[in-house]
Amino acid sequence: MVDFFKPDELEDTAAASLRKDLGQQAQLEGELVELREQLGRLPEGAPPLQRSALQLEIARALQMLERGDEAWPIAQTAFGILLGESEW
């Protein structure tokens, strides 16, 4: 059977895509808030690798939200910790 193109039966993919993007963005924003709270709750003497893991997750979320200017210094700090711990 051959399917024919029916322009009047096309879904509104642009609107669906926008809803999906906005939903993903809101989810990332929520994750970012939670990660920053977790980082803030870490005691001063917390293991450096634990701190750097949270920082990398924060940087990843920021990058996915296209906020690279915020992500870069956080990722660079995390990398410095990992470098100091020889965990790269």
Residue frames as qw, qx, qy, qz and C-alpha x, y, z in Angstrom:
[[0.000, 0.890, 0.456, 0.000, 0.00, 0.00, 0.00],
 [0.414, 0.316, 0.005, 0.854, 1.29, 3.48, -0.86],
 [0.203, -0.722, -0.438, 0.495, 0.82, 6.37, 1.57],
 [0.317, 0.672, 0.274, 0.611, 0.09, 9.75, 0.06],
 [0.262, -0.060, -0.285, 0.920, 1.17, 13.11, 1.39],
 [0.159, -0.760, -0.576, -0.256, -1.84, 14.94, 2.85],
 [0.260, 0.312, -0.248, 0.879, -0.84, 18.47, 3.87],
 [0.463, -0.516, -0.067, -0.718, -4.14, 19.11, 5.66],
 [0.887, -0.386, -0.228, -0.106, -3.45, 16.18, 8.02],
 [0.563, 0.358, -0.468, 0.579, 0.03, 17.21, 9.18],
 [0.569, -0.657, -0.398, 0.293, 0.62, 17.57, 12.88],
 [0.021, 0.961, -0.123, 0.248, 1.83, 20.87, 14.24],
 [0.873, -0.044, -0.255, 0.414, 5.35, 19.62, 14.86],
 [0.268, 0.512, -0.228, 0.784, 6.77, 23.09, 15.53],
 [0.507, -0.594, 0.103, -0.616, 4.39, 23.62, 18.44],
 [0.952, -0.275, -0.130, -0.023, 4.98, 20.10, 19.76],
 [0.727, 0.247, -0.264, 0.584, 8.72, 20.61, 19.51],
 [0.011, -0.596, 0.215, -0.773, 8.49, 23.92, 21.34],
 [0.747, -0.525, 0.018, -0.407, 6.45, 22.34, 24.15],
 [0.950, -0.076, -0.186, 0.240, 9.00, 19.55, 24.42],
 [0.503, 0.417, -0.255, 0.713, 11.92, 22.02, 24.49],
 [0.283, -0.625, 0.165, -0.708, 10.23, 24.16, 27.13],
 [0.890, -0.400, -0.067, -0.207, 9.49, 21.08, 29.22],
 [0.864, 0.079, -0.223, 0.444, 13.08, 19.92, 29.00],
 [0.231, 0.546, -0.226, 0.773, 14.34, 23.39, 29.84],
 [0.556, -0.608, 0.090, -0.559, 12.08, 23.58, 32.91],
 [0.961, -0.238, -0.133, 0.056, 13.28, 20.14, 34.01],
 [0.688, 0.275, -0.242, 0.626, 16.92, 21.20, 33.66],
 [0.090, -0.638, 0.176, -0.744, 16.26, 24.41, 35.58],
 [0.787, -0.517, 0.006, -0.337, 14.73, 22.32, 38.39],
 [0.932, -0.036, -0.169, 0.318, 17.72, 19.97, 38.40],
 [0.414, 0.513, -0.219, 0.719, 20.05, 22.96, 38.47],
 [0.409, -0.670, 0.143, -0.602, 18.33, 24.38, 41.55],
 [0.931, -0.353, -0.016, -0.091, 18.55, 21.01, 43.30],
 [0.830, 0.201, -0.185, 0.486, 22.23, 20.54, 42.41],
 [0.159, 0.612, -0.233, 0.739, 23.11, 24.02, 43.66],
 [0.646, -0.604, 0.107, -0.455, 21.26, 23.31, 46.91],
 [0.973, -0.145, -0.097, 0.150, 23.16, 20.04, 47.31],
 [0.607, 0.398, -0.222, 0.651, 26.45, 21.84, 46.72],
 [0.161, -0.667, 0.176, -0.706, 25.49, 24.51, 49.24],
 [0.813, -0.494, 0.045, -0.306, 24.65, 21.86, 51.86],
 [0.852, 0.175, -0.370, 0.326, 28.00, 20.14, 51.56],
 [0.587, -0.772, -0.004, 0.243, 30.04, 20.56, 54.72],
 [0.112, 0.911, -0.379, -0.118, 33.29, 22.48, 54.38],
 [0.313, -0.510, 0.797, 0.079, 35.27, 19.28, 54.91],
 [0.876, 0.313, 0.255, -0.264, 33.37, 17.26, 52.29],
 [0.711, -0.091, 0.532, 0.450, 35.47, 15.03, 50.04],
 [0.042, 0.530, -0.322, -0.783, 36.82, 17.04, 47.09],
 [0.019, 0.039, 0.869, 0.493, 35.61, 14.44, 44.59],
 [0.059, 0.613, 0.770, -0.168, 32.06, 14.79, 45.88],
 [0.037, 0.745, 0.112, -0.657, 32.24, 18.56, 45.48],
 [0.001, -0.388, 0.588, 0.710, 33.72, 18.35, 41.99],
 [0.110, 0.283, 0.920, 0.247, 31.08, 15.82, 40.85],
 [0.099, 0.761, 0.558, -0.316, 28.32, 18.25, 41.83],
 [0.011, -0.689, 0.186, 0.701, 30.14, 21.12, 40.15],
 [0.086, -0.140, 0.790, 0.590, 30.46, 19.14, 36.93],
 [0.106, 0.520, 0.845, 0.061, 26.75, 18.30, 36.98],
 [0.044, 0.804, 0.276, -0.525, 25.92, 21.97, 37.52],
 [0.047, -0.527, 0.469, 0.707, 28.20, 22.96, 34.63],
 [0.139, 0.137, 0.898, 0.394, 26.62, 20.30, 32.41],
 [0.114, 0.700, 0.685, -0.163, 23.12, 21.55, 33.17],
 [0.006, 0.780, 0.000, -0.625, 24.16, 25.15, 32.50],
 [0.111, -0.308, 0.686, 0.649, 25.76, 24.16, 29.21],
 [0.135, 0.368, 0.889, 0.234, 22.63, 22.33, 28.12],
 [0.054, 0.830, 0.477, -0.284, 20.67, 25.48, 28.96],
 [0.515, 0.619, 0.160, 0.571, 23.08, 27.38, 26.68],
 [0.300, -0.944, 0.066, -0.119, 24.55, 29.30, 29.60],
 [0.860, 0.204, -0.203, 0.422, 28.16, 28.50, 28.85],
 [0.154, 0.675, -0.280, 0.665, 29.42, 31.75, 30.36],
 [0.622, -0.568, 0.289, -0.456, 28.17, 30.51, 33.74],
 [0.998, -0.050, -0.017, -0.025, 29.20, 26.89, 33.15],
 [0.668, 0.550, -0.350, 0.359, 32.83, 27.50, 32.25],
 [0.035, -0.638, 0.550, -0.538, 34.20, 28.80, 35.59],
 [0.794, -0.312, 0.341, -0.394, 32.35, 26.07, 37.50],
 [0.971, 0.228, -0.054, 0.043, 33.68, 23.33, 35.21],
 [0.466, 0.647, -0.428, 0.426, 37.17, 24.79, 35.39],
 [0.379, -0.581, 0.514, -0.505, 37.06, 24.75, 39.20],
 [0.939, -0.103, 0.232, -0.231, 35.85, 21.13, 39.18],
 [0.843, 0.448, -0.224, 0.198, 38.63, 20.17, 36.79],
 [0.115, 0.698, -0.521, 0.477, 41.18, 21.82, 39.09],
 [0.678, -0.407, 0.462, -0.402, 39.90, 19.69, 41.96],
 [0.980, 0.156, 0.101, -0.066, 40.04, 16.53, 39.85],
 [0.595, 0.645, -0.365, 0.312, 43.52, 17.40, 38.67],
 [0.181, -0.651, 0.557, -0.482, 44.65, 17.90, 42.26],
 [0.776, -0.219, 0.491, -0.330, 43.17, 14.53, 43.20],
 [0.006, -0.360, 0.852, 0.381, 44.64, 12.85, 40.09],
 [0.460, 0.329, 0.793, -0.227, 41.15, 11.74, 39.05],
 [0.394, 0.560, -0.193, -0.703, 40.93, 12.63, 35.38]]
